[in-house]
């Protein structure tokens, strides 16, 4: 995150992954757990905080949370080498695999898990189906960056998910909540999705940081050159992605802290299918990438973009359709409670799997000796 990790292997002795991370990155799980606890505590202890946070909204998302998301995504998108996007769009194996995983297998898996594990909870089940339809366009860039995935590929796949989200979210919601259950002889759920809210969400949370990141790189390289931009500017900008992530987590959990802490049993039941979903989607995607011949960086990107979900959109849709106190909204809120720590853990799994299953792959990040790490804390990202 803070650009201590090189995306190319370094010569010399090997050291554990943690040895080459900055203090900020090394204790990332600690910071995230602390942010979640702080948010939950604030939501419970500060009267009226949730009303204050949701007083002003952008696309049905609290303005402070929207600002946190923008701060989180901007540094990552400023790192993308946009001149290399053509390389990614020509990679048919990656693009087809991502489309199938995100828009066929992902929603179907969440539908199956929701019905198998929550057969007696129609509200939670519907909320999880909505989560499964909201493909990730935000935090996935953070997890991909931490695991040294292909940054340009992530930008392209996120953009594709955004377009499909606008075009297909409402239709898929109708299919998975009404058509498919009817075919299977199961109870159906009626829901009206606001296409305008979906469009606004995508344009704000992807469009603004994408334009800002593109302009920053283009103007920065034009003014000072690529070496200065990547070796001097990006290491200073990089940590702000983590600051934005932690800020967003605190606010998100503060906004929904009461709903989470007042119903621990419900949270546990919702958490089980979510946990199964993240593990199965990530593991299956990683295996698929390996089988179709993708390198480590692209396999990692494929896996994180398939496993992540756009909980901001899912929560907004659930609240707008079923109400802020509904079980559907609670299912959306529990999402990041499970996703954040699980995907942080999967970052470490990806780094381990890269060294284990991708021998001699030049895109696998090679650890550096501790002494080398200390001298490269302001090194280039690519």
Secondary structure, DSSP 8 states (H G I E B T S, - for coil): --S-S-SS--SS----GGGGS-HHHHTHHHHHHHHHHHHHHHHHHSTTHHHHHTSSEETTEEHHHHHHHHHHHHHHHHH--GGGHHHHHT-HHHHHHHHHIIIIIHHHHHHHHHHHH-TT-HHHHHHHHHHHHSB-SSTHHHHHHHTT--HHHHHHHHHHHHHHHHHHHHHHHHIIIIIHHHHTT---------HHHHHHHHIIIIIIHHHHHHHHHHHHHHHH-HHHIIIIIHHHHHHHHHHHHHHHHHHHHHHHHHHHHT-HHHHHHHHHHHHHHHHHHHHHHHHHHHHTT--HHHHHHHHHHHH-B-HHHHHHHHHHHH-TTSHHHHHHHHHHHHHHHHHHHHHHHHHHHHHHH-TT-TTS-----HHHHHH-TT----
